[in-house]
Amino acid sequence: MNEDSKSTVTVDDIDYEVGQDNVQIFGLDIHNPVFAVSGGVIVAFVVLSLLFPAVTEEFFGWLRPWLTDNFDWFLMIAGNLFVLFSLALIVTPLGSIRLGGEDARPDYGYLGWFAMLFAAGMGIGLMYFGVSEPLTHYESALGGVTSEGGVRTDWAPLGGAEGDPGAAQALAMAATIYHWGLHPWAIYAVVGLSLAFFAYNRGLPLTLRSVFYPLLGERVWGWPGHIIDILAVFATLFGLATSLGLGAEQAMAGIEFLFGIPASDGAKVVLIALITVIALVSVVAGLDAGVKRLSEINMVLALFLLAFIFLAGPTLVIATGFVQNTIAYATHFLPLANPFGREDVNFLHGWTTFYWAWWISWSPFVGMFIARVSRGRTVREFVTCVLVVPTILSIIWMSTFGGAAIDQVANAGNALLSEASDDLKLFIMANAFPLTQIISFVGIVLVIVFFVTSSDSGSLVIDTITAGGKLDAPVAQRVFWASFEGLIAIALLLGGGLASLQSAAVATGLPFAFLLVVMMYSTLQGLRGERYVTTPATSPG
């Protein structure tokens, strides 16, 4: 390819105008029929769930085990494919393609970009599971394998490590990092890159249907595309509702621990409602004034809490643990990623397949949000930063909080921490540190701010999808979606609690996983057809 061809960005001649199928009514600018179908179904779901909570609980109680028992192999294979695809893009010539064209430059510096990636991609989950998951895996692994009637009844990952605290800790941290490392971020990278490429390099609307243009052609503007976008809305809403429910559980547990206010269902509903109102204010403020600012506040608070635990806790144990845990992650990576012949079915179904479906249900929201803030990055830069940097941060976070928690149980005999519920474990661990009240309060604030950033960034994304790819849709539409995110979380929390929330995430994540597999092929076709190769450029940051 000569220099002249490298200087020109060629966009496919696609006869489509963003928002051409929209309907303007009551001051709204909505895509027909994506908004009507998804909005109508969501309203009906919330109403029926609140009217019949027992039926909701029974249905979701049956649904999740049925899905994980029958489709665990597919979710596992899909997760592995996403990692391989992402790593391949880093090392191939396709990595030099720049999102937005050769002359495009990033809109955000690295610090602001990383803050938004981290806050949108993980958020509440790291707060909820940072202490509870490593500790749970450690105790399960240490207890070893138990069976009844030839079927394993324990929850230990792989073969466990009965009676060996060192091996149990290594296995526990490897399993935790496996769930928060390369695999979830590869899912986000696939969706984010696909959306960014077809929007910025092909001039298509920033919606999920656009990614499938190489395969469906003009049919993406018809019902095949409508169904793709509607599925994306459902996956995003229920994935977010799971996280919001977890956040409400943990925040109320912390409030009860600090202030003695009982963590009743009514209190959780009030908390979700209050935080949804805060999220509405942020949504109205927009991406730069609202989401970006809150994400940066998140990052500062998270780094403060991380640094305090590291310095006030078992510093040497945590520091050495980072290296040891990374080695353990690499050592156990292939056995944990193996989809066939697994005997640790409780761990596989209860943890890994739930996580993969949960991450996938989040992927339309996180992927589109990442795409919106990533114009100007090269494919290599995008994938490396989205895949590798957050994985390193997740290892640091889990090593710090998980390492401190396991040390308290294994070496300090903190039985109270071991016996505490998952939503309370963070605050019980903090009780062993100086400035307990302050640290616990910071933890509650961080959960709430993560709650808000997840809700408002999710609302912006869903609004873009249901507005036919428009980025400047009326504020009233964002308010609608932010409100119903909170209502869905309330409906599921009242209709079965966390079990219903997790089942809903799996139910919406699984069908979307099929779309993501096809999305990889479509994106590869688009990248291979790109008619220029960019050269590295200096970006702000």
N, C-alpha and C positions, 0 to 999 in steps of 0.2 A: 504494500500500500504506500503510495507516494505522499509527500507532505501536503499537496493540495487537497487530496481526499480526506486527510486527517483534520483539516480545518473547517470542514463543513458538517453540520449535523443535519441528517436527513430524517424527516418524520414521515411515517407512512401516510398515504393519502386516504384518510378515513373520513367518510361523510357523516359526521356526528357532531352535534353541538351540545356542550355540557348543559344539562337542564332542559333539553328540548322536549322531554316527555313530562315535565313538571306541570303541576296545576297550582294556580294562585287562588287561594280561597281564605277568607277571614284573616287576611294579612300574612298567611303562611305561603311558603314556596316548596311544595312537597312533590316527590316523585310518585307518579301513578303507574302501577299499583303498589309499589314497595312499602310506602308509608302506610297506606290504608290496610293492607293485609297484616303486616307486622304489628302495627299499632293496635288493630282490632283484636288480634289473637292475644297480645300481651295484656290488654285491658280485660278480656274475658278470663284469662288465666288468673290474674290477680283477684278478680271478683269471686270466681268459683273456689279458689284456694282459701280465701278468707271465709266464705260461706260454709265450706265443707273441709275443714282442716284434717279430720280423721281420714277421709278418703285420700287426701293429698299424701298424708303420712304413709298410708298403706301402699299406695301406688309406687311412690318413690322408694319405699323400703324393699319392694319386689324388683324394681327396675335396675338398680345399680348392680346387685350381684348377678342378675341375668346377663347384663351387658358385659361385665368384666369376665365372667366365666366363659362366654362364647366368643369374645372379640379381643381378648388379651393379646393373642399372637399378632393380630393386625396392628394394634397400637404400638407394640414393641418393635415390629419390623419398620413401621412408618417412622418412629422416633430415630431409629438407627439410620435410615435413609436421609433424614433431614440433616443429621450431623455430617454424613459423608458428602452430601451435596454441598453444604456450606464450606467444608474444608477444601473441597475440590475447586471451588470458585476462587479461593485465596491464592492458590498456586498456579492456576491456569492463566493464559493471556486475557481471558475474559475479565479478569480482575481489574484491568486498566481502564475499562469503560467508565466514564464519569456520568453520574446521575444528573441529568439536566443538560448535557452537552459539554463539549470540551471547554467552553468558556465559563461554565457555571462555577460559582464559588459558594461555600457553605453560608447559610444564614446565621448560624450560631457557632460560637467558639466551643472548644472541646469541653470546658467546664460546664457550661450551660447544657450542652448536648448530653454529656454523661449523666448529669443530674436528672434530666427528663427521661432518659433511657431507663435509669435505675428505678426512679419513682414509679414510672408507668409499668415497667416489666415485672417487678417483684413486690415492692411495697409491703402491704399488710402481711403477706405470707412469711417474709423473713422475720417479722416481729413475732408472729404467732408460733412458727415452727423452729425459730433459731435456737431455743432452749429445749423445747419439748421433743422434737424429732431425734436429735442425736442421743438424748437421754433415753428415749423409748427404745431405739434400736440397740443401744448399749445393754440395757437390762434384758431385752429379748435375746440378744446374742449370748450374753453371759449365762442365761438360763438354759441354753442349749435346745436340742430337738426333742419334742414330745409328740407322741402319736396315739391315736385311738382308732382301733379297727383298721389299721394299716394306712390311715390318713393323718398327715401332720396337723397338729392343732396349735403349734406355737407360731409366733409372729417373727421369728428370727430371720434376718436376711441370709440367703444361701444356706450354708450348713451350720450357722451359728458358731460360737466359740465357748462352749461350756467350760466353766471354771477357769478361764484364762482372761483376766481383766485387760491385759495389754492387747491381745488379739481381738477381744470384744470391742474395745474402743476403736481400734483401727477399722474393723468391719463396720461399726456404727457410723463413723465419720465418712467412710467411703460410700456407704449407702445414702447418707444424707447429701453429700456433695453430688453424687450421681443424679439425685432428684433436682438439684438446684444449679447444676453446672452446664455442660455443653448442650445437653438435649433440649431443655426448655428454650435456651437462647438460640439454638439452631431453628426451632420452630418459628420464633419471632423473626429471625433473620430471613427465612424463606419468604414469609408473608410480606415483611417490610420491604425487602428488595424487589419482589415482584410488583408490588404496588408502585413503588418509587420509579422503577424503570418504565413501566407502561404509562404512567402519568407524565413523567418529566421528559422521557425520550421518545415517546410515541404520541404524546398529546391526547391521551385518553382520559376520561374522568377518573378521579381518585376514588374508585369503588372496586369491590372484589371482582365484579363481572369483567372488568377491563383486562384482568390478567389472563382470561381465557379467550381473548380475541384471536390469537394464532390458531386455536383449535375450532372455535365456533363461528368465527367471522362475524358477519352482520347479525347473526342470531343472538349475539350477546345483548342486543338492545331489545329483544323480545322476552318471552317467558323463560327460556333457559337462564338468561341473565337475571330476570326478576327473582327466580328461585334461589340462585346463588346469593344475591344480596339479602334476601329475606332470611336465609339460613345464617348468614353472617350476623345479622341483627339479633337473632335468637341466641346464637352462640355467645355473642358479646354480652348480652343482657344477663344470661344465666351464669356465665363465668364470673362476671362482675358481682352478681348477687351472692355467689359463694364467698367471694373475698370480703364483701361488705358484711356478710353474716359472721364470718370469722372475726373481723375487726370489732364488730359490736360485742361479740362474746368476750373477747379479750379486754376491750376497754372497760366493759362493765365489771369484769372480774377484778381489774385493777382499781376501779372506783370503789368497789365493795371492800377490797383489801385496805385501801388508804382511808376511806371516809365512812365505811360501815353502811353504805347504801345497798340494800339487797339487790342482787342481780336477777330480778324477776323478768318474766317475759314482757311485762308492761314497761319496765325500766329500759329494756333493750329496744323496744319499739320507739319510746321517746327519744332515746339516744340516736337511733337511725334517722328519725325525723329531724332532729336538730342538726345532725351532720349533713343531711341532705339539703337543708336550708343553706348551710354554709357553702356547700358545693354549688348550689344554685347561684350564689353571689359570685363565686369564682368563674362559673360558666358564662355568666353575663359579661364579666370583665374581659373574657377572651383568652387566647393562647398566650400572648406575651405578658399581659398584665396579671392574668390569673394563674394558669397552669405552670408557666415557666417560673414565676416568683415562688409559688408554693413548692415546686420541685426543688428549688435551690434551698429554701428553708428546710425541707426534708433532709437534704444532703448534709446540711450543717448539723442538724440535730442528730442524725444517724451517726455521723463521724464523731460527734461529742460523746454519745453513748458508747460507741465502739471503743474510743480511746480511754474512757473512764474504766470500763470493764477490763480492758487490757492492762492498764497501769495499776488499778486497785486490786485486781484479781491475781491469780497465779501467773504472773507475766512470763516466767521462763517456760512453764508448761504450755501456755498459749503460743509463744514464739516458736518453740521447737515443734509444737503440734501442727503448725501450718505446713512445715516441710513434710512431716510424717504423714499428715492427712492427705497431702497432694500425692505422695508416693502410694498411699493406700488406695486412693481413688484410681490411680493408673493401674495398680495391681489387680484390683477387683473389677475394673471397668468391663472387660469382656464377659465374665460370668454374670454380672448384673444386667448386661445388655442382651444376654442370650434369651430368645423368646421360646425355646423349645426344651422339653424334658425337665422343667423346673419342678422341684419338690416343695419349695418354699411358697406354696400357693397363697397363703394368707398375706405374706409380705408382698408378693407379686400383684395380687388383686387389690388388696387394701391400701397399698401405697403406690407402687409404680404405675399401674394402669390408670388409677384415679388421677395421679399427677399428670400423666401424659394427656389424658382427656381434658383435664382442667387447663393445662397450658394451651392446648389446641383451642379450647373454647375462648381463651383470652386472646388468641393470635390475631383475629380480625381487628380487634380494638388496639392492641399493642402494636401490631404490624402497621396499621394505618397511621397511628400516632407517630411511630418512628419514621415512616415514610414522609410525613408532613414536615418533620424537622431535619431531614437528611439530604435535601437537595444540595448538589455540589460535591458530595463525597464520591470517590471512586468506589467501584464494586468491592475492590480489595479492602479499602479503608473501611467501608461500611461493614462488611462481613467480619473483618478482624475485630473492629471495635464493638460490634453488637454481640459477637460470639465469645471472644477471648477476655476482654476487659471485665464484663459483668461476671464471668465465671470466676476470675481471680478474686473479685470483690466478694462473691458468694463464699468462696473458700475461706477468705479472711473472716467474714462475718460468722460463718458456722464454726470455724475453729475457735474463735473468741468466745462466743456465747455457749456453744456446745461443749467446748473444752473446759470452760469454767464450771459448767453445770455437772459434767461427768466427774471433774475433780472434787467438787463438793460432795457428791454421793459416794464416790469410790474411796476417797482419802480422808474426808472430813465427816463422813457418816451422817450426812444431812438426809434423814429419813423423811422429813416433812416435804422436801423437794421431790423426792422419789414418789411419794404418795399423792402429790397435788394433781389436780386436773390440768389438762394441757393448756387451757387458757390462763391458768394462774401461775404456771411454772416460772415464767419470766420474773414475776414480782416476788415469788418465794426465793428465787436465786438472788435477786437484788437485796433481799433482807439480810443477807450475810455480808454485805458491803457497807462501808461508811456512807453517810448521806443517803440512807435508804429512801427516805421520804421524797427527796429531790429526784433521785434517779428513777424511782417508780413513777413519779409525776411526769418526768420527761418521757418515759416509756409510753404513758397514756397519751400524752400530747402527740407523740410520734405516730402512734397507731391512728389517732384521729386525723392527723394531717395526711398520712398515707391514704386513709379512707377518702378524704376529700379529693386528693389528686387523682385517685383511681376513678372516682365517680365523675368528676368534671371532664377529665380527658376522655373517658369512655363516652360521655354525652356528646362531646364534640365530634367524635368519630361516628357514632350511630347517626347523628344528625347529618353528617356528610353523606353517608350511605343512603339515607332516606330522602335526601334532597337531590339525588341524582348526580352526586359528585361535586356539588357546589360547596365552596369553602366559606361563603358569606351568607348562609341561610339566616332567616329571621331569628331573633333571640328567643321568641316564644317556642320554637321547635326544640331548641336546646333545653329549655325549661321543662317541656313535656317529658323528654327522655330522662333527664336527671331525676325528675320526680318519680317516674316509674321504675327506675333502678332501685330506689329506696323502697318502693312499694313491693317489688318482687322479693327483695331481701326480707321484708317483714312477713309477707305471705308464706314464704318457704320456712322461715324461722318458726312461725306459729304452727305450721303444718308439718311438724316432724323434726324441727331443729336442724342441726348440722348434717344429719343423715340425708334429709331431703335436699339441702343445699348441695351436698356433694353428688347426690344422684342426678340432680338437674344439670350439673356441670358435665358429668359423664354422658348423659343423654344427648346433650347438644354438641359436645366435643367430638363424639364418635363419628357422626355423619360428616362433620366438617373435616375430619382427618382424611377421608377419601378425596375431598376436594383439594386438600393440600398436596397430596401425592401427585395428582394431575397437574397442579399448579407448578411443581418443580419442572416437569417436562415442558410446559408451556413457556415458562421463564427461560429455560435453556434454549428453546427455539428462538425466542425473542433476542436473547443476548448474542446468539450465533449469527443472527441476521443483521446485527448492528454494523453499520458501514464505516465506522471510524474507530481508531484506537487513541485514547487520550494519553497524555504525558503527565507525570506527577506535577502537582502544583501545591504551593504553600497555602494552607487554610488558616483561618484565624484560630486563636486558642493558645 
